[in-house]
Amino acid sequence: MLQKTTWTHYLIIGISVLLLSSIISCDKGEVDERHTATFIYKNNSGKNLIMKVFNTSIGISEEYSIDVDESKPIICKGNPNTAPFFSVDNSLIGDSLVIIFEDNKCITFTREINDGIVANEGTGLFNIQNYDDYSIETVNKKNYTLNYTINTGHYNTATNCD
């Protein structure tokens, strides 16, 4: 009888240790949260325009038409953060962008990509530090909005489209 009791105690202890270790090992630790950024592009150039976002490996990724004094919000998601014209949820992974004004004048912007990693750097719209209300505190939030104004300065530096 003593042998049955001792064996049962060891079985209960063994099962308890097994359950406890499996619960502890399932701890996911710290998980990076997905960030959502809303980039709002306002057209104050005096000309209607089309923004064509390109991915050099697949061609045109997206195209946006923005009339004079209108805005276009573009939502991008990343993990743990995001960048303009980049989203892990869809095919919006732009590495260059052309703004075509209604009188066939163009201006081009490019993204910096380092060893296949998309950066928040580049020219014009690809560099978040160029956005009207950029601050490091804003972009460190899980959800944030940044505005970019396309103005007459952009139009004046545009050249005839090829």
C-alpha positions as CSV (number, residue, x, y, z in Angstrom):
1,M,0.0,0.0,0.0
2,L,2.9,2.3,0.8
3,Q,4.4,1.7,-2.6
4,K,1.1,2.7,-4.4
5,T,0.9,5.9,-2.4
6,T,4.5,6.9,-3.0
7,W,4.2,6.1,-6.8
8,T,1.1,8.3,-7.0
9,H,2.8,11.2,-5.2
10,Y,5.7,11.1,-7.7
11,L,3.3,10.9,-10.6
12,I,1.4,14.0,-9.4
13,I,4.7,15.9,-8.8
14,G,5.9,14.9,-12.3
15,I,2.8,16.0,-14.1
16,S,2.7,19.3,-12.1
17,V,6.3,20.1,-13.1
18,L,5.6,19.2,-16.7
19,L,2.5,21.5,-16.8
20,L,4.3,24.3,-15.1
21,S,7.3,24.1,-17.4
22,S,5.1,24.1,-20.5
23,I,3.2,27.2,-19.3
24,I,6.5,29.1,-18.6
25,S,8.0,28.1,-22.0
26,C,4.9,29.4,-23.8
27,D,5.6,33.0,-22.7
28,K,5.9,35.0,-25.9
29,G,7.9,37.7,-24.2
30,E,7.8,41.2,-25.7
31,V,6.0,41.4,-29.1
32,D,6.5,44.3,-31.4
33,E,3.2,45.9,-32.2
34,R,2.2,46.8,-35.7
35,H,2.2,50.5,-36.4
36,T,-0.4,52.3,-38.6
37,A,0.5,55.5,-40.2
38,T,-1.9,57.7,-42.2
39,F,0.0,59.9,-44.6
40,I,-2.2,62.8,-46.0
41,Y,-1.0,64.4,-49.2
42,K,-2.5,67.9,-49.8
43,N,-2.3,69.5,-53.3
44,N,-1.6,73.2,-53.0
45,S,0.4,73.4,-56.3
46,G,-2.3,75.2,-58.3
47,K,-2.4,72.2,-60.7
48,N,-4.3,68.9,-60.7
49,L,-1.8,66.0,-60.3
50,I,-1.3,62.3,-60.4
51,M,1.1,60.5,-58.0
52,K,2.5,57.3,-59.5
53,V,4.2,55.0,-57.0
54,F,6.6,52.5,-58.6
55,N,8.3,49.3,-57.4
56,T,11.2,48.7,-59.7
57,S,10.7,45.0,-59.6
58,I,7.0,45.0,-60.6
59,G,6.4,48.4,-62.2
60,I,3.5,50.7,-61.1
61,S,2.4,49.8,-57.6
62,E,-0.3,52.4,-57.1
63,E,-1.6,55.6,-58.7
64,Y,-3.4,58.5,-56.9
65,S,-5.1,61.5,-58.5
66,I,-5.3,64.6,-56.3
67,D,-7.2,67.7,-57.6
68,V,-6.2,71.3,-56.6
69,D,-6.8,72.0,-52.9
70,E,-7.8,68.4,-52.3
71,S,-6.1,65.8,-50.0
72,K,-5.5,62.1,-50.3
73,P,-5.0,59.9,-47.2
74,I,-2.9,56.8,-47.7
75,I,-2.7,54.3,-44.8
76,C,0.4,52.2,-44.4
77,K,1.1,49.5,-41.8
78,G,4.4,48.1,-40.6
79,N,5.9,45.9,-38.0
80,P,7.2,47.4,-35.8
81,N,7.0,50.7,-37.7
82,T,6.2,51.9,-41.2
83,A,7.3,54.3,-43.9
84,P,5.5,56.2,-46.7
85,F,4.3,54.0,-49.5
86,F,5.1,50.8,-47.6
87,S,2.7,48.4,-46.1
88,V,3.1,44.8,-45.0
89,D,-0.7,44.3,-45.6
90,N,-0.7,45.0,-49.3
91,S,1.4,45.4,-52.4
92,L,2.1,49.1,-51.6
93,I,5.9,48.9,-51.5
94,G,7.1,51.9,-53.5
95,D,10.7,52.7,-54.1
96,S,10.2,55.6,-56.4
97,L,7.4,58.1,-57.1
98,V,6.6,60.5,-59.9
99,I,4.2,63.4,-59.5
100,I,2.7,64.4,-62.9
101,F,1.1,67.8,-63.0
102,E,-1.8,68.4,-65.4
103,D,0.4,70.3,-67.9
104,N,2.8,67.3,-68.2
105,K,5.5,68.5,-65.9
106,C,7.0,65.8,-63.6
107,I,9.1,65.6,-60.4
108,T,10.6,62.3,-59.2
109,F,11.4,61.1,-55.7
110,T,13.2,57.9,-54.6
111,R,13.4,55.8,-51.5
112,E,16.6,54.6,-49.9
113,I,16.8,50.9,-49.6
114,N,19.8,49.4,-47.7
115,D,20.5,45.7,-48.1
116,G,16.9,45.1,-49.0
117,I,15.6,47.0,-45.9
118,V,13.1,49.8,-46.6
119,A,14.3,53.0,-44.9
120,N,12.4,56.1,-43.8
121,E,14.9,58.0,-45.9
122,G,15.1,59.2,-49.5
123,T,14.0,62.3,-51.4
124,G,10.9,64.3,-51.0
125,L,7.9,62.3,-50.0
126,F,9.9,59.2,-49.0
127,N,11.7,61.0,-46.2
128,I,9.3,61.4,-43.2
129,Q,11.4,64.3,-41.9
130,N,10.2,66.3,-44.8
131,Y,6.5,66.0,-43.7
132,D,4.8,69.2,-42.4
133,D,4.2,68.0,-38.8
134,Y,7.0,65.4,-38.4
135,S,8.4,64.8,-34.9
136,I,10.2,61.8,-33.4
137,E,7.5,61.7,-30.7
138,T,4.8,61.4,-33.3
139,V,6.3,58.6,-35.3
140,N,7.1,56.6,-32.1
141,K,3.4,56.2,-31.5
142,K,1.6,53.1,-32.6
143,N,-0.9,55.1,-34.7
144,Y,0.0,58.4,-36.1
145,T,-0.8,60.9,-39.0
146,L,1.6,63.0,-41.0
147,N,0.8,65.6,-43.6
148,Y,2.7,66.5,-46.7
149,T,1.9,69.5,-48.8
150,I,2.7,69.5,-52.5
151,N,3.0,73.2,-53.3
152,T,4.1,75.6,-56.0
153,G,7.7,75.0,-55.1
154,H,7.3,71.4,-56.2
155,Y,5.6,72.5,-59.4
156,N,8.4,75.1,-60.1
157,T,11.1,72.5,-59.8
158,A,9.3,70.0,-62.0
159,T,10.5,69.4,-65.5
160,N,8.8,68.3,-68.7
161,C,7.9,64.6,-68.6
162,D,9.7,62.3,-71.0
